[in-house]
């Protein structure tokens, strides 16, 4: 008679949890791929409010100059955040007051299109 090891239920459920929010598709070559589905519900944001943008780039002085160019007429604060392990990239948090959704998105787009900024969160 062979003894079987007890089954860990969480080990079986873990892969299923990782697949939540994923949708399987077949590519043109017939290969099965997984894509993440997006939650499209909007958050209720009460304006005016303080909003924080996190920007990632390589040169702190140039990042600060880019922020000044975008938010010249607004009051804002910049605080340093993380650095990459190698020190190549750094993050800055920018906090400012936005009066409506259009202005919030306008600031985001202006930061996103700046060539000095690698990523905006």
C-alpha positions in Angstrom: 0.0 0.0 0.0 1.4 3.4 -1.0 1.0 6.4 1.2 0.2 9.7 -0.5 1.3 13.0 0.8 -1.4 15.3 2.1 -2.7 17.8 -0.5 -2.2 21.4 0.3 -5.4 23.2 -0.8 -3.8 26.6 -1.0 -1.1 25.3 -3.4 -3.9 24.2 -5.7 -5.8 27.4 -5.4 -2.8 29.7 -5.9 -2.5 29.3 -9.7 -6.2 29.9 -10.0 -5.9 33.2 -8.1 -3.1 34.3 -10.4 -5.4 33.9 -13.4 -8.1 36.2 -12.0 -8.5 39.2 -14.3 -6.9 37.3 -17.2 -8.6 36.3 -20.4 -7.3 33.6 -22.8 -7.1 34.2 -26.5 -5.7 32.5 -29.5 -3.2 34.4 -31.7 -3.2 34.4 -35.5 -0.7 31.5 -35.3 -3.1 29.5 -33.1 -1.0 30.0 -29.9 -2.9 30.4 -26.7 -2.1 33.7 -25.0 -3.3 35.3 -21.7 -4.2 39.0 -21.6 -5.1 41.0 -18.5 -8.6 42.4 -18.4 -9.0 46.0 -17.3 -11.4 47.2 -14.7 -13.2 50.1 -16.4 -15.2 51.4 -13.5 -14.4 55.1 -12.6 -13.5 56.2 -9.2 -15.6 59.0 -7.6 -13.1 61.8 -7.0 -14.2 64.9 -5.3 -12.6 68.0 -6.7 -10.7 70.1 -5.8 -8.3 67.6 -4.3 -4.6 67.0 -3.7 -3.2 64.7 -6.4 0.2 62.9 -6.4 2.0 62.0 -9.6 5.1 59.7 -9.5 7.6 60.3 -12.2 10.5 58.1 -13.1 13.6 59.2 -15.0 17.4 59.3 -15.0 18.5 62.8 -14.1 16.9 64.5 -11.0 17.7 68.1 -12.1 16.2 67.6 -15.5 13.1 65.9 -14.0 12.6 68.9 -11.6 13.0 71.3 -14.6 10.4 69.3 -16.6 7.9 69.5 -13.7 8.5 73.3 -13.4 7.7 73.6 -17.1 4.4 71.7 -16.7 3.3 73.2 -13.4 4.8 76.7 -13.6 1.5 78.4 -12.6 0.5 75.9 -9.9 1.7 75.3 -6.4 3.3 71.9 -6.0 5.8 70.0 -3.9 8.4 67.6 -5.1 9.7 64.8 -2.8 12.3 62.2 -3.7 11.2 58.6 -3.7 13.0 55.4 -4.7 16.1 54.8 -6.8 16.8 51.7 -8.8 19.3 49.2 -7.5 21.9 50.3 -10.0 21.1 54.0 -9.5 20.2 54.5 -13.1 16.6 55.5 -12.4 15.0 57.6 -9.7 11.5 58.5 -8.7 10.0 61.8 -7.7 6.6 62.4 -6.1 4.8 65.5 -7.3 1.8 66.7 -5.2 -0.4 69.5 -6.4 -4.0 70.6 -6.1 -6.2 69.8 -9.1 -9.6 71.5 -9.5 -11.2 69.1 -12.0 -10.6 65.9 -13.9 -9.7 67.8 -17.1 -6.8 69.5 -15.4 -5.7 66.3 -13.7 -5.5 64.5 -17.0 -3.9 67.6 -18.7 -1.0 67.5 -16.2 -0.6 63.7 -16.6 -0.5 64.0 -20.4 2.0 66.9 -20.3 4.3 64.9 -18.0 3.9 61.8 -20.0 4.9 63.5 -23.3 8.0 65.1 -21.8 11.1 63.3 -23.2 13.0 63.5 -19.9 10.4 61.6 -18.0 10.5 57.8 -18.6 7.2 57.0 -16.9 4.3 58.7 -15.0 2.2 56.9 -12.5 
